[in-house]
Amino acid sequence: MEFTVKHEIKNRIRIHLTMKRMTFREADTFEYYLKSFDEIREVRVYERTADAAVVYDCDRSKISDIIKNFSFEEVLVPERVFECSGRETSAKYYDRIVTAVILHYGKRFFLPFPVRRIIDTVRTVKYIWRGLKTLKNRHLQVEVLDALAITSAMLTGDHNTASNVMFLLKIGDTLEEWTHKRSVDDLARRMSLNIDKVWLLTENGEVQTDSSDIACGDRVVVRMGNMIPFDGEVYSGEAMVNQASMTGESTAVRKGAGMSVFAGTVVEEGDLTIRVTQTEGCGRFDKIVKMIEESEKLKSSLESRAERIADKLVPYTLIAAGLTWAVSRNTTKAVSVLMVDYSCALKMAMPISVLSAIKEAGEYNITVKGGRFLEAVADADTIVFDKTGTITEAKPSVVRVVSFCDESEDELLRQAACLEEHFPHSVARAVVDCAFEKGLLHDELHTNVEYIVAHGVASEIAGEKAVIGSYHFVFEDEKVIIPDDKKELFDSLPDEYSHLYFAKNGRLSACILIEDPMRKETREVVRQLKKQGFEHIVMMTGDSERTASRIAAEAGITEYYAEVLPEDKAKYVEKAKSEGHRVIMVGDGINDSPALSASDAGIAISDGAEIARQIADITIGSDDLESIIVLRKISTLLMKRIRFNYRTIVGFNTALIALGIAGIMPPAASAMLHNGSTVALGLNSMRDLLP
């Protein structure tokens, strides 16, 4: 692609492609192409001018080669990139504002006064109708104030004031809508579905395949705890599916053969084979936007209280305008008062503050589903951690396989990996990864697989019943026995590792020793959490007492519970809440889901089970627990910003009303300052909270 350099400084270049302008798809394609290179840190493409600003970390010649090698036809862009692009939306709002400005001032300079008066009179009807609709619904809100102000100005012959007020209201409404939509869309882009691998059912069994290679009509297998990657129809199987993110249903829905399922929903229980009906462009982005819009109903109590007060202040503004006119008989003063209200600014600044905080959290790989959860994090005094994959490394590893039968360690590892590869848990991944590193192929050896939450897996291998899981599941539930000649070996298993037991036909076949080291940042995170005001920091695990006590001591946690079941974690959370504590739960597995759901704010680890992420209110990256420290800071600063916005809005608008009553502030100036301050506060609320 030919280009010219328009401007250049160190590690930043602005180039112009040799074309008049780009379409929205072309601009998205060029941006997608540039962002695919690790050398490029930041890209901004301007479709109107066919320009691009590029920030890079490499030689200047490398960037030139990258751009020269670009071709619109040769770049394959996933459809979801275009679906999630906000480029066309931004252009639409920009055009609306420019058109409104041109029409307003063009009308003033080129049309005679009688024509302008007719146009303004017709436009007034729109605002009067909005006010009447509000009254019809028995609400006394800002639309009534706008209608009265414009009508009063028109009736007193002050057409310029009425025209200016309507213009400012139009610009203010457009900016408010644009700001809000941009905040929502930015957040939705971060939350868009992005599943890389799926299990494709073929004639030779299940094969793990790139999701981009799936076509309509293909059959995809989805097991318990995993997200459904595509819209489709159930081909076989039966499951309970959590559809909360799509339909808002609070309980899981049964799905069986012939029934429709949606991308982004999660299998809570059972297995499904799905015939794919839609892959790309299935409206997932729009569904996420809807979810975010609905999640704004999950407002913090500070937001809700401020907005309730704002609505209650509208009648007082109306009374103040009426008293001003009654005392002074000056319509201009009364209209100046009507130009000001508290509701508009509060209802814009508060949601934008929350959406901005959620977006900022996203920049730290933290996904938050609503303002209520940020408030819960800010107010929490108790935090409960799961151990495996949360306090300990997200990627435990297999140290050794100890055989308790006549089969080799590698053969036992191969069979264990075959069972574990279908299930979303860090220990299961450790077994699968170890088999892969050793080059042990583990094609489908088993029949139907049953996953027992917080316990293990049961299946059949070559006609033999096979189970793999915890001590409680294998020895207490399944009544597996240890061969008599291997009891001494069993008693000598090292305590410093977690133990995963594999048995066939009721006899122990192997013990897989799992190294589950504590995250290097855990101790410092625990110290910082105490410094941030958490009174209770608790660790809960299904692991043994000896392992739990060692990890808790290393982490600096004094309160811990070992060998607990999922319901035990949830009971602890409920008990703490009943005692007046605000509780955060942090976990990564299916077994953590009940406690995540019961807490004031449930935090899931991103590499954990899909169902945990679905149920959780917040998701953090798997690579660093320090995200929780960042989340607490953002939440605390958000609450401070909301309080600041409330005080500023009330103080500034009260001053405008006072100036209007005194006759110092004319209506047009009141409208301009009121709308200007509203937009300014909205823009300020979009600023990052953290330095």
C-alpha positions as CSV (number, residue, x, y, z in Angstrom):
1,M,0.0,0.0,0.0
2,E,1.4,3.4,-1.0
3,F,1.5,6.1,1.6
4,T,3.0,9.5,2.6
5,V,4.3,10.7,5.9
6,K,2.3,13.7,7.2
7,H,4.1,14.0,10.6
8,E,6.7,12.2,12.6
9,I,8.3,12.3,16.0
10,K,10.3,9.6,17.9
11,N,8.3,6.3,18.0
12,R,5.2,8.0,16.5
13,I,4.2,8.5,12.9
14,R,1.1,9.8,11.1
15,I,0.7,8.5,7.6
16,H,-1.8,9.1,4.7
17,L,-2.8,6.3,2.4
18,T,-3.0,7.3,-1.3
19,M,-6.8,7.4,-1.3
20,K,-9.4,10.1,-0.7
21,R,-11.1,8.4,2.2
22,M,-11.8,4.9,3.6
23,T,-15.0,3.1,4.2
24,F,-15.8,2.1,7.8
25,R,-14.9,-1.6,7.0
26,E,-11.6,-0.5,5.3
27,A,-10.6,1.6,8.3
28,D,-11.4,-1.3,10.7
29,T,-9.5,-3.7,8.4
30,F,-6.4,-1.4,8.3
31,E,-6.5,-1.0,12.1
32,Y,-6.9,-4.7,12.7
33,Y,-3.9,-5.4,10.4
34,L,-1.7,-2.9,12.2
35,K,-2.7,-4.1,15.7
36,S,-1.7,-7.6,14.8
37,F,2.0,-6.7,15.0
38,D,3.7,-6.8,18.4
39,E,5.9,-3.9,17.4
40,I,2.9,-1.6,17.2
41,R,1.7,-0.3,20.6
42,E,-1.2,1.9,19.6
43,V,-3.1,2.7,16.4
44,R,-5.7,5.3,15.5
45,V,-7.2,5.2,11.9
46,Y,-9.2,8.1,10.5
47,E,-11.5,7.0,7.8
48,R,-12.5,10.5,6.7
49,T,-8.9,11.5,5.7
50,A,-7.5,8.0,5.1
51,D,-4.9,8.8,7.8
52,A,-3.4,6.6,10.6
53,A,-1.4,7.6,13.7
54,V,0.9,4.8,14.8
55,V,2.9,4.4,18.0
56,Y,5.6,1.8,17.7
57,D,8.6,0.1,19.4
58,C,10.9,-0.8,16.6
59,D,12.9,0.6,13.8
60,R,11.2,3.2,11.6
61,S,12.0,1.0,8.5
62,K,10.1,-1.9,10.0
63,I,6.9,0.2,10.2
64,S,7.3,1.3,6.6
65,D,7.6,-2.3,5.5
66,I,4.5,-3.3,7.5
67,I,2.4,-0.5,5.9
68,K,3.8,-1.2,2.4
69,N,2.9,-4.9,2.7
70,F,-0.7,-4.1,3.5
71,S,-3.6,-4.9,1.2
72,F,-7.3,-4.7,1.9
73,E,-8.0,-7.9,-0.1
74,E,-5.4,-10.0,1.7
75,V,-6.3,-9.3,5.3
76,L,-8.8,-11.8,6.7
77,V,-10.7,-10.0,9.5
78,P,-13.1,-11.9,11.8
79,E,-16.6,-10.7,11.4
80,R,-16.8,-9.9,15.1
81,V,-14.3,-7.1,14.6
82,F,-16.7,-5.3,12.3
83,E,-19.7,-6.2,14.5
84,C,-18.0,-4.7,17.6
85,S,-16.6,-1.6,15.9
86,G,-17.8,1.8,17.2
87,R,-16.5,3.7,14.2
88,E,-19.8,4.1,12.3
89,T,-21.6,5.1,15.5
90,S,-19.1,7.8,16.3
91,A,-19.3,9.1,12.8
92,K,-23.1,9.3,13.0
93,Y,-23.0,11.4,16.2
94,Y,-20.3,13.6,14.9
95,D,-22.4,14.3,11.7
96,R,-25.5,15.0,13.8
97,I,-23.7,17.7,15.9
98,V,-22.0,19.3,12.8
99,T,-25.3,19.4,11.0
100,A,-27.1,20.9,14.0
101,V,-24.5,23.7,14.2
102,I,-24.6,24.5,10.5
103,L,-28.4,24.5,10.4
104,H,-28.7,26.7,13.5
105,Y,-26.3,29.4,12.4
106,G,-27.2,29.1,8.7
107,K,-30.8,29.7,9.5
108,R,-29.9,32.8,11.5
109,F,-27.7,34.3,8.8
110,F,-29.6,33.4,5.7
111,L,-33.3,33.2,6.5
112,P,-35.6,36.2,7.2
113,F,-37.1,36.6,10.7
114,P,-40.7,35.6,9.8
115,V,-39.5,32.3,8.3
116,R,-37.2,31.7,11.3
117,R,-40.2,32.4,13.6
118,I,-42.4,29.8,11.8
119,I,-39.6,27.2,12.0
120,D,-39.0,27.9,15.7
121,T,-42.7,27.6,16.4
122,V,-42.9,24.2,14.7
123,R,-39.9,23.0,16.7
124,T,-41.5,24.2,19.9
125,V,-44.3,21.6,19.5
126,K,-41.8,18.8,20.0
127,Y,-40.7,20.1,23.4
128,I,-44.3,20.8,24.5
129,W,-45.3,17.3,23.5
130,R,-42.4,15.8,25.5
131,G,-43.5,17.8,28.5
132,L,-47.1,16.8,28.2
133,K,-46.1,13.1,27.9
134,T,-44.2,13.4,31.1
135,L,-47.2,14.9,32.9
136,K,-49.5,12.3,31.4
137,N,-47.3,9.6,33.0
138,R,-47.7,11.5,36.3
139,H,-44.0,12.5,36.5
140,L,-42.7,16.0,37.1
141,Q,-39.3,15.9,35.4
142,V,-36.9,18.1,33.5
143,E,-38.9,17.7,30.2
144,V,-41.6,19.8,31.9
145,L,-39.1,22.6,32.8
146,D,-37.8,22.6,29.2
147,A,-41.3,22.9,27.7
148,L,-42.3,25.7,30.0
149,A,-39.1,27.7,29.4
150,I,-39.3,27.5,25.6
151,T,-43.0,28.2,25.6
152,S,-42.7,31.2,27.9
153,A,-39.9,32.7,25.7
154,M,-42.0,32.2,22.5
155,L,-45.1,33.7,24.1
156,T,-43.2,36.8,25.3
157,G,-41.8,37.3,21.8
158,D,-38.2,36.4,22.7
159,H,-37.7,34.1,19.7
160,N,-33.9,34.3,19.8
161,T,-33.8,33.0,23.4
162,A,-36.2,30.1,22.5
163,S,-34.2,29.2,19.4
164,N,-30.9,29.3,21.4
165,V,-32.4,27.2,24.2
166,M,-33.7,24.5,21.7
167,F,-30.3,24.5,19.9
168,L,-28.4,24.0,23.2
169,L,-30.8,21.3,24.4
170,K,-30.4,19.4,21.1
171,I,-26.6,19.6,21.3
172,G,-26.7,18.6,25.0
173,D,-28.9,15.7,24.3
174,T,-26.7,14.5,21.4
175,L,-23.5,14.8,23.5
176,E,-25.1,13.0,26.4
177,E,-26.4,10.2,24.2
178,W,-23.0,9.9,22.4
179,T,-21.0,9.9,25.6
180,H,-23.2,7.3,27.2
181,K,-23.2,5.0,24.1
182,R,-19.5,5.3,23.7
183,S,-18.9,4.3,27.3
184,V,-21.3,1.3,26.9
185,D,-19.8,0.2,23.5
186,D,-16.2,0.5,24.8
187,L,-17.1,-1.8,27.7
188,A,-19.0,-4.2,25.4
189,R,-16.0,-4.6,23.1
190,R,-14.0,-5.7,26.1
191,M,-16.6,-8.3,27.1
192,S,-17.3,-9.7,23.6
193,L,-17.2,-13.4,23.3
194,N,-13.8,-14.7,22.3
195,I,-13.5,-18.5,22.4
196,D,-10.5,-19.8,20.6
197,K,-10.9,-23.6,20.8
198,V,-13.9,-25.9,20.7
199,W,-14.5,-29.7,20.6
200,L,-15.7,-30.6,17.1
201,L,-17.6,-34.0,16.8
202,T,-16.3,-35.9,13.8
203,E,-16.6,-39.5,12.5
204,N,-13.4,-40.3,14.4
205,G,-14.5,-38.8,17.7
206,E,-14.0,-35.4,19.3
207,V,-11.3,-33.2,17.9
208,Q,-10.2,-29.9,19.5
209,T,-10.5,-27.3,16.7
210,D,-10.1,-23.5,16.2
211,S,-13.4,-21.8,16.6
212,S,-12.7,-19.8,13.5
213,D,-12.8,-23.1,11.5
214,I,-16.3,-24.0,12.5
215,A,-19.0,-23.7,9.9
216,C,-22.8,-23.8,10.1
217,G,-24.0,-27.4,10.4
218,D,-20.9,-28.6,12.3
219,R,-21.5,-30.4,15.6
220,V,-19.8,-29.0,18.7
221,V,-19.6,-30.7,22.1
222,V,-20.0,-28.5,25.2
223,R,-19.6,-30.0,28.7
224,M,-20.5,-28.9,32.2
225,G,-18.9,-25.6,33.2
226,N,-18.1,-24.5,29.7
227,M,-19.6,-21.6,27.6
228,I,-21.6,-22.3,24.5
229,P,-19.6,-20.8,21.7
230,F,-22.2,-20.4,18.9
231,D,-25.9,-20.1,18.4
232,G,-27.3,-23.5,17.5
233,E,-29.7,-26.4,18.1
234,V,-29.2,-29.3,20.5
235,Y,-28.3,-32.4,18.4
236,S,-28.0,-34.7,21.4
237,G,-27.6,-34.7,25.1
238,E,-29.4,-32.9,27.9
239,A,-28.2,-30.1,30.2
240,M,-29.2,-27.2,32.5
241,V,-28.1,-24.0,30.8
242,N,-27.5,-20.7,32.5
243,Q,-28.9,-18.0,30.2
244,A,-28.8,-15.1,32.6
245,S,-26.5,-13.0,30.4
246,M,-28.8,-13.3,27.4
247,T,-32.4,-13.5,28.8
248,G,-32.0,-12.4,32.4
249,E,-33.5,-15.7,33.7
250,S,-32.2,-16.2,37.2
251,T,-32.4,-20.0,37.1
252,A,-30.8,-22.5,34.7
253,V,-33.1,-23.8,31.9
254,R,-33.3,-27.4,30.7
255,K,-32.1,-28.0,27.1
256,G,-32.6,-31.2,25.2
257,A,-32.6,-32.4,21.6
258,G,-34.1,-30.0,19.1
259,M,-34.1,-27.0,21.4
260,S,-32.2,-23.7,20.6
261,V,-29.2,-22.5,22.5
262,F,-27.4,-19.2,22.4
263,A,-23.8,-18.2,22.2
264,G,-22.4,-16.9,25.5
265,T,-24.7,-19.0,27.8
266,V,-23.1,-21.6,30.1
267,V,-23.8,-25.3,30.7
268,E,-24.3,-25.7,34.4
269,E,-25.0,-29.4,34.5
270,G,-24.9,-32.1,31.8
271,D,-23.4,-32.3,28.3
272,L,-24.7,-31.1,24.9
273,T,-23.8,-31.7,21.3
274,I,-24.9,-28.7,19.4
275,R,-25.5,-28.3,15.6
276,V,-24.2,-24.8,14.8
277,T,-26.7,-22.5,13.1
278,Q,-24.7,-19.2,13.3
279,T,-21.0,-18.6,13.7
280,E,-19.9,-15.0,13.1
281,G,-22.1,-11.9,13.1
282,C,-24.7,-13.6,15.4
283,G,-25.5,-10.4,17.3
284,R,-23.4,-11.3,20.4
285,F,-22.1,-7.8,20.7
286,D,-25.7,-6.4,20.7
287,K,-26.6,-8.9,23.4
288,I,-23.7,-7.7,25.5
289,V,-24.7,-4.1,25.0
290,K,-28.2,-5.0,26.2
291,M,-26.8,-6.8,29.2
292,I,-24.7,-3.8,30.1
293,E,-27.6,-1.4,29.7
294,E,-29.7,-3.7,32.0
295,S,-26.8,-3.9,34.4
296,E,-27.0,-0.2,35.0
297,K,-30.1,-1.1,36.9
298,L,-27.6,-2.6,39.4
299,K,-26.7,0.9,40.5
300,S,-24.8,1.6,43.6
301,S,-26.9,3.0,46.5
302,L,-25.1,6.4,46.1
303,E,-26.2,6.6,42.5
304,S,-29.8,5.7,43.2
305,R,-30.1,8.1,46.1
306,A,-28.6,11.0,44.1
307,E,-31.0,10.3,41.2
308,R,-34.1,10.1,43.5
309,I,-33.1,13.4,45.1
310,A,-32.6,14.9,41.6
311,D,-36.2,14.0,40.6
312,K,-37.5,15.4,43.9
313,L,-35.8,18.7,43.2
314,V,-37.7,19.3,39.9
315,P,-40.9,20.6,41.5
316,Y,-38.9,23.0,43.7
317,T,-37.3,24.4,40.5
318,L,-40.7,24.9,39.1
319,I,-42.0,26.6,42.3
320,A,-38.9,28.9,42.3
321,A,-39.7,29.9,38.7
322,G,-43.3,30.6,39.6
323,L,-42.4,32.6,42.7
324,T,-39.9,34.6,40.7
325,W,-42.5,35.6,38.1
326,A,-45.1,36.3,40.8
327,V,-42.8,38.6,42.7
328,S,-41.0,40.4,39.8
329,R,-43.5,39.9,36.9
330,N,-40.3,39.4,34.9
331,T,-40.7,36.5,32.5
332,T,-37.0,36.5,31.6
333,K,-36.0,35.9,35.2
334,A,-38.5,33.0,35.5
335,V,-37.3,31.5,32.2
336,S,-33.7,31.7,33.5
337,V,-34.7,29.6,36.5
338,L,-36.6,27.1,34.4
339,M,-33.4,26.6,32.3
340,V,-31.7,25.0,35.3
341,D,-32.4,21.6,36.8
342,Y,-30.5,19.0,38.8
343,S,-31.8,15.8,37.3
344,C,-30.2,16.2,33.9
345,A,-26.6,16.4,35.2
346,L,-27.0,13.8,37.9
347,K,-28.6,11.3,35.5
348,M,-25.8,11.7,33.1
349,A,-22.8,12.0,35.3
350,M,-23.6,9.2,37.7
351,P,-24.0,6.4,35.2
352,I,-21.0,7.6,33.1
353,S,-18.9,7.7,36.3
354,V,-19.7,4.0,36.8
355,L,-19.3,3.0,33.2
356,S,-16.0,4.8,33.1
357,A,-14.8,3.0,36.2
358,I,-15.9,-0.3,34.7
359,K,-14.0,0.5,31.5
360,E,-10.9,1.6,33.5
361,A,-11.0,-1.7,35.4
362,G,-11.1,-3.4,32.0
363,E,-7.8,-1.9,31.1
364,Y,-6.3,-3.8,34.1
365,N,-8.0,-7.0,32.8
366,I,-10.8,-6.7,35.3
367,T,-14.4,-7.1,34.1
368,V,-17.2,-5.7,36.3
369,K,-20.9,-6.3,35.6
370,G,-22.5,-3.4,37.5
371,G,-21.9,-0.4,39.8
372,R,-23.5,-2.2,42.7
373,F,-20.5,-4.6,42.8
374,L,-17.9,-1.8,42.7
375,E,-19.7,-0.3,45.7
376,A,-19.7,-3.7,47.4
377,V,-15.9,-3.9,46.9
378,A,-15.4,-0.4,48.3
379,D,-17.4,-1.3,51.4
380,A,-16.2,-4.9,51.9
381,D,-14.5,-5.8,55.2
382,T,-14.2,-9.6,54.5
383,I,-12.6,-11.4,51.6
384,V,-12.6,-15.2,51.1
385,F,-10.2,-16.9,48.8
386,D,-10.3,-20.4,47.3
387,K,-6.8,-22.0,47.4
388,T,-6.1,-23.9,44.2
389,G,-5.7,-21.6,41.2
390,T,-6.4,-18.5,43.2
391,I,-3.9,-18.2,46.1
392,T,-1.7,-20.8,44.5
393,E,-0.4,-20.7,40.9
394,A,-3.1,-20.8,38.2
395,K,-1.0,-23.4,36.5
396,P,-0.1,-26.2,38.9
397,S,2.2,-28.9,37.5
398,V,2.5,-32.7,37.7
399,V,5.7,-33.7,39.7
400,R,5.3,-37.4,39.5
401,V,2.9,-40.3,38.8
402,V,3.1,-43.1,41.4
403,S,1.8,-46.4,40.1
404,F,-0.1,-48.8,42.4
405,C,-0.7,-51.5,39.7
406,D,1.3,-53.3,37.0
407,E,0.8,-50.5,34.4
408,S,3.5,-48.0,33.7
409,E,3.4,-44.4,35.0
410,D,3.2,-43.0,31.5
411,E,0.2,-45.3,30.6
412,L,-1.6,-44.3,33.7
413,L,-0.9,-40.6,33.0
414,R,-2.2,-41.1,29.4
415,Q,-5.5,-42.5,30.7
416,A,-5.9,-39.8,33.4
417,A,-5.3,-37.1,30.8
418,C,-8.0,-38.6,28.5
419,L,-10.5,-38.2,31.3
420,E,-9.4,-34.8,32.5
421,E,-9.0,-33.0,29.2
422,H,-12.7,-32.1,29.0
423,F,-13.0,-30.3,32.3
424,P,-12.2,-26.7,33.2
425,H,-10.0,-26.9,36.3
426,S,-6.4,-26.0,36.8
427,V,-5.5,-29.4,38.2
428,A,-7.1,-31.1,35.2
429,R,-5.1,-28.9,32.9
430,A,-1.9,-29.8,34.7
431,V,-2.5,-33.5,34.0
432,V,-3.3,-32.8,30.3
433,D,-0.3,-30.6,29.9
434,C,2.0,-33.1,31.4
435,A,0.8,-35.8,29.0
436,F,1.2,-33.5,26.1
437,E,4.8,-32.5,27.1
438,K,5.7,-36.2,27.3
439,G,4.2,-36.9,23.9
440,L,1.5,-39.2,25.2
441,L,-1.4,-39.4,22.8
442,H,-4.7,-39.8,24.6
443,D,-7.4,-40.4,22.0
444,E,-10.9,-41.0,23.3
445,L,-10.5,-44.2,25.3
446,H,-13.6,-43.8,27.5
447,T,-17.3,-43.9,27.2
448,N,-19.7,-41.3,28.8
449,V,-18.0,-39.0,31.3
450,E,-19.6,-37.8,34.5
451,Y,-18.2,-34.9,36.3
452,I,-19.0,-34.6,40.0
453,V,-18.5,-31.1,41.3
454,A,-15.6,-30.6,43.8
455,H,-15.0,-34.4,43.7
456,G,-13.8,-35.8,40.4
457,V,-14.6,-37.6,37.2
458,A,-16.2,-41.0,36.6
459,S,-16.2,-43.0,33.3
460,E,-15.3,-46.3,31.8
461,I,-12.0,-47.3,30.0
462,A,-11.9,-50.5,28.1
463,G,-14.9,-51.8,30.0
464,E,-13.5,-50.9,33.4
465,K,-15.0,-48.3,35.7
466,A,-12.5,-45.5,36.1
467,V,-12.6,-42.6,38.6
468,I,-10.2,-39.8,39.2
469,G,-10.4,-37.1,41.9
470,S,-10.0,-36.2,45.5
471,Y,-9.4,-38.5,48.5
472,H,-13.0,-38.0,49.7
473,F,-14.5,-38.9,46.3
474,V,-12.2,-41.9,45.5
475,F,-12.0,-43.6,48.8
476,E,-15.1,-42.5,50.8
477,D,-17.7,-42.1,48.0
478,E,-16.5,-44.7,45.5
479,K,-15.1,-47.1,48.2
480,V,-11.9,-47.7,46.3
481,I,-9.4,-49.9,48.1
482,I,-5.6,-49.8,48.2
483,P,-3.8,-53.0,47.2
484,D,-2.5,-54.7,50.3
485,D,1.1,-54.8,49.0
486,K,1.0,-51.1,48.2
487,K,-0.2,-49.7,51.6
488,E,3.3,-48.8,52.7
489,L,3.9,-47.0,49.4
490,F,0.6,-45.1,49.9
491,D,1.6,-44.1,53.5
492,S,4.9,-42.8,52.2
493,L,3.4,-40.3,49.6
494,P,5.0,-36.9,50.2
495,D,2.9,-34.4,52.1
496,E,4.2,-31.3,50.3
497,Y,2.2,-32.1,47.2
498,S,-1.5,-32.2,46.4
499,H,-2.7,-35.7,45.6
500,L,-5.0,-36.7,42.7
501,Y,-6.1,-40.3,42.9
502,F,-6.9,-42.5,39.8
503,A,-8.6,-45.9,40.3
504,K,-10.1,-48.6,38.0
505,N,-12.5,-51.3,39.0
506,G,-12.5,-50.2,42.6
507,R,-8.8,-50.5,43.1
508,L,-6.3,-47.6,43.3
509,S,-4.2,-47.5,40.1
510,A,-2.2,-44.3,40.6
511,C,-1.6,-41.2,42.6
512,I,-0.6,-38.1,40.7
513,L,1.5,-35.7,42.7
514,I,0.6,-32.1,41.9
515,E,2.9,-29.2,42.7
516,D,0.7,-26.3,43.6
517,P,3.1,-23.5,44.7
518,M,1.8,-20.3,46.1
519,R,1.7,-17.3,43.8
520,K,4.8,-15.1,44.3
521,E,2.6,-12.0,44.9
522,T,0.2,-13.6,47.3
523,R,1.9,-12.6,50.6
524,E,2.2,-8.9,49.4
525,V,-1.4,-8.9,48.2
526,V,-2.6,-10.2,51.6
527,R,-0.5,-7.4,53.3
528,Q,-2.0,-4.7,51.0
529,L,-5.5,-6.0,51.6
530,K,-5.0,-5.6,55.4
531,K,-3.7,-2.1,54.8
532,Q,-6.8,-1.3,52.6
533,G,-9.1,-2.1,55.6
534,F,-10.1,-5.8,55.2
535,E,-10.7,-7.1,58.7
536,H,-11.1,-10.8,57.7
537,I,-9.0,-12.5,55.1
538,V,-10.0,-16.1,54.8
539,M,-8.7,-19.1,52.8
540,M,-11.0,-22.1,52.1
541,T,-10.0,-25.3,50.2
542,G,-11.1,-28.8,49.6
543,D,-7.5,-29.9,50.0
544,S,-6.0,-31.6,53.1
545,E,-5.3,-29.9,56.4
546,R,-1.6,-30.3,56.0
547,T,-1.5,-28.6,52.6
548,A,-3.9,-25.9,53.7
549,S,-2.0,-25.0,56.8
550,R,1.3,-24.8,54.9
551,I,-0.1,-22.5,52.2
552,A,-2.0,-20.3,54.7
553,A,1.2,-19.8,56.7
554,E,3.2,-18.9,53.6
555,A,0.5,-16.4,52.6
556,G,0.2,-14.7,56.0
557,I,-3.4,-15.8,56.4
558,T,-4.4,-16.8,59.9
559,E,-8.0,-17.9,59.2
560,Y,-8.4,-20.9,56.9
561,Y,-10.6,-23.9,56.5
562,A,-9.5,-27.2,54.9
563,E,-11.4,-30.2,53.4
564,V,-14.5,-28.1,52.8
565,L,-17.2,-28.8,50.2
566,P,-18.8,-26.1,47.9
567,E,-21.8,-25.8,50.2
568,D,-19.5,-25.1,53.1
569,K,-18.0,-22.1,51.4
570,A,-21.4,-20.7,50.6
571,K,-22.5,-21.3,54.2
572,Y,-19.5,-19.3,55.5
573,V,-20.3,-16.4,53.2
574,E,-24.0,-16.4,54.3
575,K,-23.1,-16.5,57.9
576,A,-20.6,-13.6,57.6
577,K,-23.3,-11.6,55.8
578,S,-25.8,-12.3,58.5
579,E,-23.4,-10.9,61.0
580,G,-23.3,-7.6,59.2
581,H,-20.1,-8.1,57.1
582,R,-19.8,-7.1,53.4
583,V,-18.2,-10.2,51.8
584,I,-16.1,-10.7,48.7
585,M,-15.5,-14.2,47.4
586,V,-12.6,-15.0,45.0
587,G,-12.5,-18.4,43.2
588,D,-11.9,-20.1,39.9
589,G,-13.7,-23.4,39.8
590,I,-17.2,-24.9,39.5
591,N,-17.1,-25.7,43.2
592,D,-16.7,-22.0,44.0
593,S,-19.9,-21.0,42.2
594,P,-22.3,-21.3,45.2
595,A,-20.1,-19.0,47.3
596,L,-19.5,-16.6,44.4
597,S,-23.3,-16.3,44.0
598,A,-23.9,-15.9,47.7
599,S,-21.3,-13.1,48.3
600,D,-21.9,-9.3,48.0
601,A,-19.3,-9.4,45.1
602,G,-18.1,-12.6,43.6
603,I,-14.7,-12.4,41.8
604,A,-13.7,-15.2,39.4
605,I,-10.3,-15.9,37.9
606,S,-10.4,-15.6,34.1
607,D,-8.7,-18.9,33.4
608,G,-11.2,-20.8,35.6
609,A,-14.5,-22.5,34.8
610,E,-16.9,-20.7,32.5
611,I,-19.7,-21.2,35.0
612,A,-17.7,-19.4,37.7
613,R,-17.1,-16.5,35.4
614,Q,-20.8,-16.4,34.4
615,I,-22.0,-16.4,38.0
616,A,-19.3,-14.0,39.3
617,D,-20.0,-10.3,39.4
618,I,-16.4,-9.5,38.6
619,T,-13.7,-11.3,36.6
620,I,-9.9,-10.7,37.0
621,G,-6.9,-11.9,35.0
622,S,-5.3,-15.1,36.0
623,D,-1.7,-13.8,36.0
624,D,-1.7,-11.5,38.9
625,L,-3.7,-11.3,42.2
626,E,-2.7,-7.6,42.5
627,S,-5.7,-6.9,40.3
628,I,-7.8,-7.1,43.5
629,I,-5.7,-4.3,45.0
630,V,-6.4,-2.2,41.9
631,L,-10.1,-3.1,42.0
632,R,-10.4,-1.9,45.6
633,K,-8.7,1.4,44.7
634,I,-10.9,2.0,41.7
635,S,-14.0,1.2,43.7
636,T,-13.1,3.5,46.5
637,L,-12.2,6.4,44.2
638,L,-15.4,5.9,42.3
639,M,-17.5,6.3,45.4
640,K,-15.6,9.5,46.1
641,R,-16.2,10.8,42.5
642,I,-19.9,10.1,42.8
643,R,-20.1,12.1,46.0
644,F,-18.0,14.9,44.4
645,N,-20.3,15.0,41.4
646,Y,-23.4,15.2,43.6
647,R,-22.0,18.2,45.6
648,T,-20.8,20.0,42.4
649,I,-24.1,19.6,40.5
650,V,-26.2,20.7,43.4
651,G,-23.9,23.7,44.3
652,F,-23.4,24.9,40.7
653,N,-27.0,24.7,39.6
654,T,-28.3,26.3,42.8
655,A,-25.9,29.2,42.0
656,L,-27.4,29.5,38.5
657,I,-30.9,29.5,39.9
658,A,-30.0,32.3,42.3
659,L,-28.4,34.4,39.5
660,G,-31.5,33.9,37.4
661,I,-33.8,35.0,40.2
662,A,-31.5,38.1,40.7
663,G,-31.8,38.9,37.0
664,I,-28.0,38.7,36.5
665,M,-28.2,35.5,34.3
666,P,-30.3,35.7,31.1
667,P,-32.1,32.5,30.0
668,A,-29.7,31.7,27.1
669,A,-26.7,32.0,29.4
670,S,-28.4,29.8,32.0
671,A,-29.1,27.2,29.4
672,M,-25.6,27.3,28.0
673,L,-23.9,27.1,31.4
674,H,-26.3,24.4,32.7
675,N,-25.8,22.2,29.6
676,G,-22.2,23.0,29.4
677,S,-21.6,22.1,33.0
678,T,-23.6,18.9,32.5
679,V,-21.4,17.8,29.5
680,A,-18.2,19.0,31.3
681,L,-19.1,16.8,34.3
682,G,-19.8,13.9,32.0
683,L,-16.5,14.3,30.3
684,N,-14.7,14.7,33.7
685,S,-16.5,11.5,34.9
686,M,-14.9,9.7,31.9
687,R,-11.4,10.4,33.2
688,D,-9.4,7.6,34.7
689,L,-9.6,7.3,38.4
690,L,-6.1,6.0,38.9
691,P,-3.1,8.2,38.1
